[in-house]
Amino acid sequence: MIERTTDYRIFSSAIKYEPLRITDCRQRTAGILYACLFALLFWITSPIGGLDLHAQQLYTPYPSSFKNVRANELLEPNSLNPVFQKFHTHKPVKVMLIGDSHTRGNYYPHSVESTLKKYFPTVSFAYYGINGAWARRFYEPDMIQRVANENPDLVIISFGTNEAHGSNFDQIAHHETLNTLTNRIRQSCKGVSFIITTPPGSFISKTTGSYSTGRGRHRRTHYTSVKVKNDRTDLVARSIVNYGHANRIAVWDIFTIAGGPTYACTNWRDAHLMAVDQIHYTAQGYQLQGALLGEAIYKAFLSSHAQGSQTRMNHEGTPREQKPYKSLKGF
């Protein structure tokens, strides 16, 4: 009986105190797990430490009428790793946008700027555009000096609409133009990176017939025309994509992203985002394009490891120039 009583007391003691020790252990474990979970959530939702899940949900959607759209992403994004490294370490980054009339106006560049600053507080922004400009205009000394004065870390080169309205398109001459432009900017802005954008698409007038009015010396011939897609836009866009791939330079191919050869032009027009001339865009169209470009840069930053370097090209000289139509007006 004594042995059984002793065993019973030991057993009773175990029953009495063991649950308390288990409870303490569970509380401590739960505390550690909550702390780890909080740290994990903080890390993955930080734009510097991981994936900004909240920001990803804020990406601008395409208009519902758009067809055949692609993911809004940069090509050759690793070429921007020097810039992304500065973002990771919270260093100031200067971005400059150069281009034709869409850059000369305010809607497109201001939309790019506001989108970038939403994600990158250390960004400063400058832009300069010329109505009717081709890319070759900006490798002239006065334009190179204008870019150099800003001392940019990233230059966004945004041309192509005027090239696509030229009488012909020579891809070799076009690549030589881009080589000269990027090399001259590199010589003046050490360590600079580039993004080249494709033209989004436009229409041209096609003559469908003619009729006359009046008699004698007052007789006048009038022509009828319709707007058709400018198929040369696809040639220019493919040339820019090929150049970026060959030279490891980032490209934002908005032409393909927004519908490609079949739908890029009609998507913008059918969504009422093109101006009456169907070459320029409405304020809302430019604002959408600027937001998409800024978000494409941010997506590339989120997926980067900031450990690459941009490939340098060493082609010099002035390229052969392409000749536009004599009647071409500046866009």
Beta strands, then each sheet from edge to edge (+ up, - down):
strand 1: 93-99
strand 2: 123-129
strand 3: 154-158
strand 4: 193-197
strand 5: 203-213
strand 6: 220-229
strand 7: 250-252
sheet 1: 2+ 1+ 3+ 4+ 7+
sheet 2: 5+ 6-
end
